[in-house]
Amino acid sequence: MRRDISVACFTGDSGLTDYSLSLARELNKTIPTEVVTGISLPKTFDSFGVPVRRFFRRSRWYPLDIVRFFAAVIAERPRALLFQAQLKVPLIEGLMVTVFRWLGIRCVLTVHDVLPHYPRPWSAAEFTWFYRRFDRLVVHSEAARSALERMGVQRPMLVVPHGVYDLFRLASPDKATARRRIGWTAPEAAFAVLFFGHLEPRKGLVEFLQAAEQMKDRDDVVFVVAGRFDARHHPAELAALVERLGRLPNVLLRNERIPFEEVENYFCACDLVAMPYHEGSTSGVLKLAIAFEKPVLASRVGDFPEQVPAGAGVWVDPGPQMAEGLARAVLSAKAEQAALEQAMRGAAAGCDWRDIAAKYAHFMLAPN
């Protein structure tokens, strides 16, 4: 069946996929929409009210799969093709988009991160060229729009917030139940700080664990770390450091990708969500925190200054003293917990998928 909008996302089990499905299921209520994604997408998502095509295999199959994707798009001719970031190789995909546009297919790109997290010397030039291949671009903040304009990218741009990840709210267990499910062994009244998602140095992982080390003699604050640390992509000494600090008495570490059904346990168990990032344009973790009405500890990078609800967060500055700043910020949040929680309540209304989808639809399908 021909779809008016096709949302393309290479990964089948990632935050980009969560975004694609959240957006597409809302779009599909009024406009025929599908998601084309990786075969690793869990079966859980088949009941989310949007057609899903598991298309892309592992990276080694990319040369074959991208040809199949190219042929499928030409054969089906959706009114609009929406990329969620680059699929894999911007040069190849940019050339492909040029052909799609020549055939009359509207091509739109959601820019989640202006540049890759670990950019190479040529990344700015490569991605500037890539962004210019599209008819229109969607960004999540004025900061991202400004960054693209400084790169010389002149395209119609829609600034729309990253939607709240309410799809992870399943049973919403109470705090005691959630803590039992994640293996909690600390005093029940302890204040829990959660570091969630891919465990990477750029996100302030090391400083977060160093702050835990500074507070290891306290039993009223627990540092919860949940997500995958891929030691293959980092120096051995960093992996050893994470392993050592992960054994601290006030640290609860689960080093693996958290299954969809278990995500809510970690957010319901915590009191504060930490995002002490060194760089980045946006973060789905913030939208999880908003969905579960959890205050945040964040650094002033990317769209955090724009997207953290007023009064619902404490701030930390990246730099040599970041670990000390993190420890102080955690204690400040603990002292101000009631006020921070009150400020976060109701914040999800500001990033509702219905409003976001309506803006996307108008932007993608409106005449030039």
Secondary structure by P-SEA (a helix, b strand, c coil): ccccbbbbbcccccaaaaaaaaaaaaaacccbbbbbbccccccccccccbbbbbccccccaaaaaaaaaaaaaaaacccbbbbccccccaaaaaaaaaaaaaabbbbbbbcccccccccccaaaaaaaaaaaaccbbbbccaaaaaaaaaaccccbbbbbccccccccccccccaaaaaaaacccccccbbbbbbccccccccaaaaaaaaaaaacccccbbbbbbbbbccccccaaaaaaaaaaaacccbbbbcccccccaaaaaaaaccccccccccccccaaaaaaaaabbbbbbccccccccccccccbbbbbbccaaaaaaaaaaaaaaaaaaaaaaaaccccccccaaaaaaaaaaaacccc
